[in-house]
Amino acid sequence: MISKKIDKYTFYTPEWQNYLNQLKGTISQSTYLPKYHLYPKTGLMNDPNGLSYYNGKYHIFYQWFPFDSFHGMKHWGHATSEDLVTFKDEGFALIPNEEYEKNGAYSGNAFEYSNELYLFYTANYKTNTGKLAKQALAIMDKKGTIKKYPKNPIINGAPKGFSQELRDPFVFERNDSFYMLLGGSRFVAEERASFGDIGELLLYKSNNLFDWTYQGVIDLPINKGYMLECPSLITLDGKDVLFLSPMGYEKERYRYQNRFSSIYLIGQLDVEKRIFELEHVDELDAGFDYYAPQSFYGKNQLPLTFGWFGCGEQVYPIDTEGWKHGLTTAQEIRLVNGKFRRFPSQEVQNKFINKQTVITKQLNLEAPYYHLQFELNKEQESTIYFGTKDDFWQLNLDEKKETVTIERSNLAKKIDIEYGMKRTCKIAELSTIIIVDVFVDNSFIELYLNKGERVFSFRVFLESKQTTISFSKEINVTWALFE
């Protein structure tokens, strides 16, 4: 990596361009880059932001510290795509160079209005005594020009009794009015310059997208931790599906095993009564590396989501390369018999066209970009190994405990040891025959049970680019390389 001391509150100015060009060239030689996942050309990428289909193409904005592989001053990066598989790097969308955002342009969403794309975001503003909550707006026209609203911030401060950790605006329209969801944290006892005691989802209302009035908190009959982040809302088959990323969940044996987790709620949101009538709630992903998903409507109003392929402060063996994290594949989301599912978009699936089916105990693949599909019987113990004898990750099905476990303790390049080497989910509610889909994109892995009934998203850094997949017994396997 290029040697240059980077302050965490550095924001982009033109004099940094030569450095970024050199860093980009160095990173392009990494042996762990993906082909069909969006990743940062330099620096660290985290939350997906402003996801939208606008003016004939997909727009994927994201949290970005472009200078190094640690969490620093957040900019908005921007990529566009016509097929959700190949992405054009559009560079900087938002640079935090105004006083009201002097500590970063944090997460938010996009809302199309009057042929323009309104980008709502949290303006991070710190003082000697703590943060001041500010929400801001920028507007993109059809030429791709982005201008910040001259009267920013559009919301200044948090309501009384709430922490200034108020962020991640998600704007939507309902009943001929505009509404904004904000993740927040409420104090129960004394107020202080930090998080509150209970996570809350705050609701604001507007008739013009510029002037917002606080309505109150939404009643959520769930464990809200001490902070709610990254709300997003979408309607599937007449049901509201709400994504949240709560902080402060206690680790359970088979759920919430990461430092931070993301959940979905199915039900109905009543914006007048500020109640979410809950039918079902569950964790979105059981893997090591998933957080802050955002839902949106794609082409022809197709419900989609991207998530951050990462989680909190993680330690990867390639951190010295100057790039970190990425986003998941674009995933179609739907309800099947009332149950939530997410699975790679059809465009992603279409890139694996030359499928072959074999009955084997061992499969050797020449490149680390592939899709694998096979079936497991949940009443029979199974183990599958991916890699070489000295460097592998594995999938274990335990028929007695009715669990599936992903284990990466046998990798040569260890990952984030502090937070454990295994992730496990229950499969008691799944059908006896479980369809397993594994999408491997070099160091990015997405593993789906029953087309998204359970999902594991995680990173591995195998040293060999030729993969051996070993099954505990002969099995019928369909596979294809990415093309």
Secondary structure, 3 states (H helix, E strand, C coil): CCCCCCCCCCCCCHHHHHHHHHHHHHHCCCCCCCCCCCCCCCEEEEEEEEEEEECCEEEEEEEEECCCCCCCCCEEEEEEECCCCCCEEEEEEECCCCHHHCCCECCCCEEEECCEEEEEEEECCEECCEECCEEEEEEECCCCCEEECCCCCCEECCCCCECCCCEEEEEEEECCEEEEEEEEEECCCCCCCCCCCEEEEEEEEECCCCCCEEEEECECCCCCCCEEEEEEEEEECCEEEEEEEEECCCCCCCCCCCCCCCEEEEEEEECCCCEEEEEEEEECCCCCCCEEEEEEECHHHCEEEEEECCCCCCCCCCHHHCEECCECCCEEEEEECCEEEEEECHHHHCCCCCCEEEEEEEEEECCCEEEEEEEEECCCCEEEEEEECCEEEEEEEECCCCEEEEECCCCCCCCCHHHCCEEEEECCCCCCEEEEEEEEECCEEEEEECCCCEEEEEECCCCCCCEEEEEEEEEEEEEEECC
